[in-house]
Amino acid sequence: MAIYKLKRNTVFEPKGIERLVAAYEQTLRALRLKDRDDPITQLVAEKIIAIGRLGRRPG
């Protein structure tokens, strides 16, 4: 749930938020993190939002 809490405090357009959430979910799957309350998911969310603020897209 970390990204959902953090995205409330961001200034992204709806399409940007969709991309951030998709990147977050894909990253958690890749890392095999299932527990959304695990503190590491907060770190993942913060990093994805930081990258989003730079305007960069993966791949």
Secondary structure, DSSP 8 states (H G I E B T S, - for coil): -HHHHHHTT----HHHHHHHHHHHHHHHHHTT---TTSHHHHHHHHHHHHHHHHT----
